[in-house]
Amino acid sequence: MIKFSAIAENLPDESIREMNFFDSSFFKEPSKSLPTPAQVRALSKDIHANPQPQPIIFEEPKVFVKFGPYVTIAEAQCLWMIKRAFGDEIPVPEIFGWRVDEENYVFLYMELIQGQTLQDGWNGLNSLDKSSLCGELCQIVNRLRRLEQDPSDQYIGSISHQQLLDYVFQSCSETGPFLTVKDFNDWFSYLPQLRLSPSKKYNDPYRHFLPDSGAIKFTHGDLHRGNIIISSSKPARILAIVDWAQAGWYPDYWEYCKALYTCWYEDEWRRDWVDNFLSPRLREFEVFAEYTMAMGSV
């Protein structure tokens, strides 16, 4: 097991507005510098029309820049932490630094991964390729589960002990952190009734199906094929798991529920493959689906 507390002591300070990771591969050449936010803005075609602008790719130097008003430093902290905790055992883009500009847009500078998403390459894969990739995913998830909180400081929340960022909760102002799984489950189960008048509130018939005694695990929170980068060569292999924006400490059932939530009900990925790399939690997902539909999150 890997103790998160030992890594958290050195977690990069999210209050710093300009951070360079000088020990990253980008800065092996002392003369190199990251593109400025102004340079990124100048290349963006949708920054004024899209609250989540498309990332900008710099071919020389090879840098991928994710930016916008909803991008968070917590995602950079996750990438930093995973590299230091697991090395190359869990493939993620190397983080080079971040910037926060005068409009409070966050700019994350990271390694450019040359490959295609599993979503784009899926139809070109045969069953052996798909089985091999799901086997890789299973190993990656199991390794991630080796990260453990200090028993005296357990909580559900972001990596920096702040509120969770998850699209399921996007209309909710209070999202933790929570001290126990029960606290989280009580809160999550109440969300469908949050905006109901007192006269319309009801006794929840599903709450008791959410387990309050489960473990808290570090969770990617958005494991769909668009966030899995694979090689174009044969046999295909996983190059990186990307988009850790929704990652954090969650009940152990959350990863499975979110993985099913991100794909169509009759999709082959959901029907035949997700259960091969995540432990099925079907009862919890049925409750999850009821709540998210009631909240209008689908």
C-alpha positions in Angstrom: 0.0 0.0 0.0 1.1 3.6 -0.6 0.4 6.2 2.1 -1.2 9.3 0.7 -0.2 11.3 3.8 3.5 11.0 3.0 2.9 12.5 -0.4 0.3 15.1 0.7 2.9 16.8 2.9 4.7 18.0 -0.2 1.6 18.6 -2.4 2.2 21.7 -4.6 0.6 24.8 -3.1 -2.6 25.6 -5.0 -2.5 29.3 -3.9 0.6 29.9 -6.1 -0.5 31.5 -9.4 2.6 30.6 -11.4 4.1 27.2 -10.8 7.0 25.5 -12.7 8.0 21.9 -12.0 11.7 22.3 -12.7 12.3 18.6 -12.1 10.1 17.7 -15.0 11.4 16.6 -18.4 10.4 19.9 -20.0 13.0 21.9 -18.0 15.9 19.6 -18.8 17.0 22.4 -21.1 17.4 25.4 -18.9 16.6 27.9 -21.7 13.1 26.5 -22.2 10.0 28.3 -20.9 6.3 27.5 -21.0 4.0 29.4 -23.3 2.4 32.4 -21.6 -1.4 32.6 -21.0 -1.5 35.4 -23.5 0.1 33.1 -26.2 -2.5 30.4 -25.4 -5.4 32.8 -25.5 -4.2 34.2 -28.9 -4.3 30.7 -30.4 -7.7 29.8 -29.0 -10.6 29.9 -31.5 -13.4 29.4 -28.9 -12.2 31.1 -25.8 -15.0 33.8 -26.0 -17.8 31.4 -27.0 -17.1 28.3 -24.9 -16.8 28.1 -21.1 -14.7 25.0 -21.6 -12.3 26.1 -24.5 -10.6 23.4 -26.6 -7.0 22.7 -25.3 -4.1 24.2 -27.2 -1.3 22.1 -28.6 2.2 23.5 -29.1 4.2 21.3 -31.4 7.5 22.9 -30.5 8.0 22.7 -27.7 5.6 19.7 -27.3 3.1 21.0 -24.7 -0.6 20.3 -24.2 -2.4 23.2 -22.5 -5.7 22.7 -20.8 -7.3 26.0 -19.7 -10.4 27.8 -18.9 -12.5 29.2 -16.0 -13.5 25.7 -14.8 -10.1 24.1 -15.0 -8.6 23.6 -11.5 -5.2 23.4 -10.0 -6.4 20.2 -8.2 -6.1 18.4 -11.5 -2.5 19.4 -11.7 -2.0 18.3 -8.2 -3.4 14.9 -9.1 -1.0 14.4 -12.0 1.9 15.5 -9.8 0.9 13.1 -7.0 0.3 10.1 -9.3 3.7 10.4 -10.9 5.4 10.6 -7.6 3.4 7.8 -6.0 3.4 5.4 -8.9 6.1 6.4 -11.4 5.2 4.8 -14.7 2.9 2.2 -13.2 -0.1 4.4 -13.9 0.4 6.2 -17.2 -0.6 9.9 -17.0 0.7 13.0 -18.8 3.6 14.6 -17.0 2.7 18.0 -15.5 5.1 20.8 -16.3 3.4 23.7 -14.5 0.4 26.0 -14.2 -0.6 29.6 -14.5 -3.5 31.6 -13.2 -4.1 34.8 -15.2 -5.8 38.1 -14.4 -9.2 36.7 -15.3 -8.6 33.7 -13.0 -8.4 31.3 -15.9 -6.3 28.3 -14.9 -3.7 27.1 -17.5 -2.3 23.5 -17.0 0.8 22.7 -19.0 1.4 19.1 -19.5 3.1 16.5 -21.7 1.6 16.0 -25.2 0.6 12.3 -25.6 0.9 11.2 -29.2 -1.9 8.7 -29.8 -5.6 8.3 -30.3 -8.5 8.0 -27.8 -9.9 4.5 -27.2 -13.2 6.0 -28.3 -11.8 6.9 -31.7 -9.9 3.7 -32.1 -12.5 1.3 -30.7 -14.1 0.1 -34.0 -10.7 -0.7 -35.4 -9.9 -3.1 -32.6 -10.5 -6.8 -32.6 -11.7 -8.8 -29.6 -8.1 -9.7 -28.6 -7.1 -6.0 -28.6 -10.1 -5.0 -26.6 -9.4 -7.8 -24.0 -5.8 -6.8 -23.7 -6.6 -3.1 -23.2 -9.2 -4.0 -20.6 -6.6 -6.1 -18.9 -4.3 -3.1 -18.8 -7.1 -1.0 -17.4 -7.7 -3.5 -14.7 -4.1 -3.4 -13.6 -4.1 0.4 -13.6 -7.2 0.6 -11.5 -5.9 -2.0 -9.0 -2.6 -0.1 -8.7 -4.5 3.2 -8.1 -6.5 1.4 -5.3 -3.2 0.9 -3.4 -3.2 4.5 -2.5 -4.6 4.8 1.0 -5.5 7.7 3.3 -4.2 7.9 6.8 -6.8 6.1 9.1 -6.8 9.2 11.3 -7.5 11.6 8.5 -10.1 9.9 6.3 -12.5 12.1 4.2 -14.4 12.3 0.9 -13.2 15.3 -1.1 -10.6 16.5 -3.5 -6.9 15.7 -3.3 -6.3 18.9 -1.4 -9.1 18.3 1.1 -11.5 20.7 -0.7 -14.9 20.3 -2.3 -15.4 17.7 -5.0 -15.7 18.7 -8.6 -18.0 16.3 -10.5 -20.5 16.9 -13.3 -23.2 15.1 -11.4 -22.9 17.8 -8.8 -22.5 20.8 -11.1 -25.7 22.5 -9.9 -24.9 22.0 -6.2 -23.1 24.7 -4.2 -22.0 22.4 -1.3 -19.9 19.4 -2.3 -18.0 18.4 0.7 -15.5 17.5 2.0 -17.3 14.8 4.0 -15.9 13.0 7.0 -17.5 9.6 6.4 -19.1 7.5 3.6 -22.4 7.8 5.5 -22.2 11.6 5.4 -21.6 11.5 1.7 -24.4 9.1 1.0 -26.8 11.1 3.2 -26.0 14.2 1.2 -26.0 12.5 -2.3 -29.3 10.8 -1.6 -30.9 14.2 -0.6 -29.9 16.0 -3.8 -33.0 15.1 -5.8 -35.1 16.8 -3.0 -32.9 19.8 -2.6 -35.1 22.2 -4.5 -38.5 20.7 -3.5 -40.8 22.6 -1.2 -41.3 21.1 2.2 -44.7 19.8 1.3 -43.3 17.8 -1.6 -40.4 16.1 0.2 -40.7 12.3 0.5 -39.2 9.3 2.3 -36.4 8.1 0.1 -37.0 4.4 -0.9 -33.5 4.0 -2.2 -31.2 5.4 0.5 -30.7 2.1 2.4 -29.2 0.5 -0.7 -26.1 2.8 -0.5 -23.6 1.1 1.7 -22.3 3.3 4.6 -19.6 0.9 5.6 -17.6 0.9 2.3 -14.1 2.0 1.9 -12.9 5.4 0.6 -10.8 5.1 -2.5 -8.9 7.5 -4.7 -11.1 7.6 -7.9 -10.6 9.0 -11.4 -14.3 9.6 -11.6 -14.6 9.8 -15.4 -13.3 6.5 -16.9 -14.8 6.5 -20.4 -13.0 5.7 -23.6 -12.5 9.4 -24.5 -10.1 9.7 -21.5 -8.0 6.7 -22.4 -5.2 7.3 -24.9 -3.9 4.3 -26.8 -1.1 3.7 -29.3 -1.9 3.6 -33.0 0.5 0.7 -33.5 -0.5 -2.9 -33.2 -1.0 -4.4 -30.7 -2.6 -1.4 -29.1 -1.5 -0.4 -25.6 -2.6 2.3 -23.2 -0.4 5.4 -23.3 -2.2 7.5 -20.7 -5.3 8.0 -18.7 -6.2 11.7 -19.0 -8.7 14.3 -17.7 -8.4 13.9 -13.9 -10.6 17.0 -13.3 -13.2 14.9 -11.4 -10.7 12.8 -9.4 -10.8 12.7 -5.7 -11.5 10.5 -2.6 -14.9 8.8 -3.0 -16.8 5.8 -1.7 -15.5 2.6 -3.4 -18.7 2.2 -5.5 -18.3 5.6 -7.2 -15.8 4.6 -10.0 -18.1 1.9 -11.3 -21.2 4.1 -11.2 -19.5 6.9 -13.1 -18.0 4.6 -15.7 -21.5 3.3 -16.6 -23.0 6.8 -16.4 -20.7 8.1 -19.1 -21.8 5.7 -21.8 -25.0 4.7 -23.6 -27.0 1.9 -22.0 -26.7 -0.6 -24.8 -23.1 0.3 -25.8 -20.7 -2.6 -26.2 -18.2 -0.9 -23.9 -20.8 -0.8 -21.1 -22.4 -4.2 -21.8 -19.3 -6.3 -22.3 -16.2 -4.6 -21.0 -16.6 -2.3 -18.0 -17.1 -5.3 -15.7 -13.8 -6.7 -16.8 -11.7 -3.8 -15.3 -14.0 -2.6 -12.5 -15.8 -4.6 -9.8 -19.5 -4.6 -10.6 -21.6 -2.6 -8.2 -25.0 -2.9 -10.0 -27.2 -2.3 -7.0 -25.4 0.9 -6.2 -25.6 1.9 -9.8 -29.4 1.4 -9.9 -29.7 3.9 -7.0 -27.1 6.2 -8.6 -29.2 6.2 -11.8 -32.4 7.0 -10.0 -30.8 10.0 -8.2 -29.1 11.4 -11.3 -32.3 11.1 -13.4 -34.3 12.8 -10.6 -31.7 15.6 -10.6 -31.9 16.0 -14.3 -28.2 15.2 -14.7 -28.7 13.0 -17.8 
